[in-house]
């Protein structure tokens, strides 16, 4: 290989390394600042509700997330082995990790436990789906409280987090896992039929449901309920209608729980954001009660989801009811962008430019501003660069001002908005 060919080959290899793998992306600059601001805003709301932080590992033993726990299919996980031959997995879902931690560290606690978290999850989706494979979540788990008040509180905190992020147009669709379990029990579906029906309803496949009903010997009311289930969403009248079509106690109790939930959300003043979807089922099988998803304009995916799980923590050794929420930060950011909602990211930095022999004055001035909680960027001026280059640099950084120190007593101040320089005394800045 000639030197020219080698140089071209190494340059081309370097360009390839600039790209990220499919399903992940870099977030930087203003977008990154806005994302962090949204996360901090939501975290503050969770803290106001009394949730305490927990951090769990990014990867754990595969069995923590295995499909038998009710999480995603193993084929959609990133799996690998450690040196001892243990199978590990990048977490596809943070709730099982929190459930494991609760069983380990809160074994004796039988009063409410409130934990919140933020972190990235990893799901190896098929490429054609066009979804991110690494996403950021902020969430919370309320453990040892099986009341409808806890259900309502988690939905309330979800709504408040989204409202505080800047999203104003949102709808939370609420269902109940036991409604589906109750009516398939009434219809005497076996496990294979139940799973088939579940998949048809999740995909809103009306024709598939209809074909399946033709194979079953059901009462007219129950058959009607199944046929209408994929599109059965709306207000309280929708719940009353569903009650008239089933006699199963489990299904009727689920509807009663939804009615009570709505009543409590009225007390919060947030009921207008809620509708009911009796055909709602989650991809996670560990949900056993209330389940919900929050939607807004600009994204076809839920911006938040959650639900009650009664048996998950018990699988790790502690019998405890719980309800959780997870807000998909990347979907929230997409919605904010498409809705053209500006999220305030704080004061822009001040740029202090200085010549080498004025270093002490520059550092003293920077420390003075930082003690007042102002963002300051110190840049030593190169003799090879014109001031106009630093003006453009300040604009790229979003800096509002440049203070140029080229004298121990006097400075030049550039106003980025007016695009003009003015003289000033350094004492004026130190005394402000």
Buried (B, 14 or more C-beta within 10 A) or exposed (E): EEEEEEEEEEEEEEEEEEEEEEBEEEEEEEEEBBBBBBBEBBBEBBEEBEBEEBEBBEBBBBBBBBEEBBBBEBEBBBBEEEEEEEBBBBBBBBBBBBBBBBBEEBEEEEEEBBBBBBBBBBBBBEEEEEEBBBBBBBBBBBBBBBBBEBBBBBBBBBBBBBBBBBBEEBBBBBBBBBBBBBBBBBBEBEEEBBEBBBEBBBEEBBEBBBEBBEEBEBEEEBBBBBBBBBEBBEEBEBBEBBBEBBBBEBBBBBBBBBBBBBEBBEEBEBBEBBBBBBBBBBEBBBBBBBBBBBBBEBBEBBBBBBBBBBBBBBBBEBEBBBBBBBBBBBBBBBBBBEBEBEBEBEEBBBBBBBBEEBEEBBEEBBEBBEEEEEEBBBBEBEEEEEBEEBBEBBEEBBBBBBBBBBBEEEBBBBEBEEEEEEEEEBEEBEEE
